[in-house]
Structures are given as structure tokens and as C-alpha cells.
Amino acid sequence: MQAHSIGSMLDQQKGFGPGFDFLRIALAISVVAAHAPYVASGGGDGEKTWILWFPHYAILVMFFALSGFLIAASGLRLSLKEFLVNRGMRIIPALAVEIVLSALILGPIFTALPLSDYFTSVGTYKYFTNIVGLVNYVLPGVFTGNPAPEVNSSLWTVPFEYACYALMTLFIVFGWLRKPSLIVLGAVVLVGFGLALHFTGQTAQPSELPAGVAGTLYDKLFGTAIFLGRGAKLPVAFMLGIAIYLYRNRIPYDARILAACCALCVIAALLGPAPWTSQPVLNAVISPALVYITAYLGVSKLPRLPFFSKGDYSYGIYLYGFPVQQVVRVWLPNAPLIVQFAVALLLITMFAAFSWHWIEKPILKLRSRFSFVARKRLEPDAAAEAFPGAAPFAVSVNGIGAKRSAAS
């Protein structure tokens, strides 16, 4: 009997990995949970705490690996223009709405400043630069009484997401998606350069407040960005996610490999945090295991979560999570952490549902020309209206197998 591969499991699902929906929601909620202690106390010690340090590393690695895996098919199937339009329509509208709501509604409600000062402050309008990846975390006078001063700490990943799409643009332009070994080589070079810096005495600089922003060019290059800091894991995970998709027909779908990867992660979690758990070392040793776990679970038949199966709420949870948690901290400053988390999660889910049904899902109808997943997630009648006579399709490129685009 022929052994299953990641690719054969994906083909059995007609190119749509059912486990990815579960993973997206689980990872998004995990981000909210990881932020809860910081919002409650303002302490940044979560990444230095025994065992708890590991989710701070693993969650975003899996998110970016998932993104790389899913959009690799888009990069193969679409022209560069179509790919960029597809990605832009998926990411920017919902992000822009969250930024506008934060600056024009949440800010005026929660600022400690007079409204005239708030609306004449340069900081209010600088916040809109988050839409294009120029991250600003604070609004004038907003949440200044909270332990954590940021309006939305999650925005630190936006520039890295844009950078990953820039990488994909290069891969499409130069045809490297047809040469997956070059994608792997790129990840190896990035990790290798980080290891070289690490073992020659460079260390990641502590990030300045707001979180994730370094003050000098040196800090941006060697502190929080792509070599040594917390952002170093993101492009590596993204490229490995692309690579595992491109090699999917050669990579076994094997529970024993999954168990070995999980065991490696558990051992690392138990041993750390320690000096050896630097970003470059983790990127070299742990990130490949996490990427395999992500792909394995993504093509598996994982259960659909009640209520969350009504739409893809993961992006909304990620966008609205931190601001809503800050609001709950203002409302319930003395409530136990678990109560703050539960109340926040309920409200976050409501905002995520709003984002999906009123912003993201309508955009899917516009994106459906480019995206297989967009068509998949439209109701049959809406899909028929958007695409009269359209049917599910499969495209074989250079014998690699069925290709499907997917939105993260």
C-alpha cells in the first residue's frame, strides 16, 4: 500500500486542507491568551517563563508557516498582478477598518486628553500609517492608565507580513517557485546568517517601547528584525511553509514524524528558556518541526469548532484581540485574569464576526476571480451569482499536482 504524503492528503480533500480552518482559529485564540498576562500586568516576562516561553515562539511560526503553505499555490497559479491584488484585498481592507475604528472611535472614547487635543495631535494621524506597515502602537492619551500602553501590540507583525509578500513577489518574478530547492536555500541562508551573528557575539537588543520597535538602524537590523530578534522567525517560517507545499508530494504524511516533531518541541519547551534558545538556534532546530506539524494538521480532518465554523474569524480575532483586551482591562481592572480573558474573548469574537460578515466576506466575492478559497467559502448561491457556470477546478503545473490558492 502506497504511503500517504502531504500532497496526497491535500488531493483527497480536493485541494482544500480542512484542518487549516481549525488551526487558524486555534492560533488566533492562542495569541489572545498569550497577550492576556501582559495586558493585565504590563510585564513582559512571558517569553522568559518556564514552558510558557514556548508558545510565544511557536504560535507565530505556525501562523506564518500556514500562510506560506496556503499562498504558495496562488503564487504558482496567478500572475504577479493577480497575486498582489488577491493578497491586498485579503489583508488591507479589514486592517484599514480596524485602524480607522481604533483611531476615530476607540481613541476618543478612552483618551485621557480633551477631544480637541486628541484630534489635533500628530500622534492620532500617525496611527493611520499602520495600514501601510509603518507601525505606531499608541494613540494620544489612550490606555495610559493601563499597565500596557499599546493600543494594538499585534500590529508588529504587519511589516513582516508585507515583507513576506515582497519575498513571494521575487519568487514569482524569478520563477523560483518552480525551483523549491532555492526557497529552502533562502531559508537556510537566513538562518545561517543569524547563527553566524549569534555565535560571534551579537545579541538581540531589548525592544524599545512600543514593543517591537527599535530606535536605531543597528537595532532594526540586529535586534528585533530578521536576524536575531523576535521577527527573525517569521520569514523563515514563511519560506519553509512555501517549501513544504512545493515538496508536498515527497513529504510523508506520517504520524511517527508528527510524534517526533512534537516530542522535540516538548523537550525544547521543558529545557528553556535558556541561553541556547536564541532566535537563530530555534529557527534552525525547532522551526522545521513546527512547520511540519502545521502542514500535517492542516491537511488532516480536524473538527470544526462550534460557532467559529460560520466563517473565517481568525483574522478578525487577531486584529481586534489586543484593543478589546485593553478595553476589558479598563472596565474590569480588578477581575481575575481568567475572567478578563473570557470576557475579552467573547467581545473579540463579536468584532471578528463583524469583520468577517461585513468586511472580509464581501471582499471574497471580489477576490473570487483569483482565489479558489474565496469561491470555496462563498455560499453556493453567492458563488453561482459571482461565477455563473463556474465549477471546482484543478491545475497541474510541471507534474507537481493539483494547485489551489488559499487565503490566510
Secondary structure, DSSP 8 states (H G I E B T S, - for coil): ----BHHHHHHHTTT--THHHHHHHHHHHHHHHHHHHHHHH---GGGGSTTTHHHHHHHHHHHHHHHHHHHHHHHHHS-HHHHHHHHHHHHHHHHHHHHHHIIIIIHHHHBSS-HHHHHH-HHHHHGGGGGGT------TTBTTTSSS--S-GGGGGHHHHHHHHHHHHHHHHTTGGG-HHHHHHHHHHHHHHHHHHHHTT------BTTTTB-SSHHHHHHTSSSSSSGGGHHHHHHHHHHHHHHTTTTSB--HHHHHHHHHHHHHHHHH-SSTT--HHHHHHHTHHHHHHHHHHHHTS-----TTGGGS--HHHHHHHHHHHHHHHHHH-TTS-HHHHHHHHHHHHHHHHHHIIIIIIHHHHHHHTTT-HHHHHHS-HHHHHHHSTT------BSTT--B------
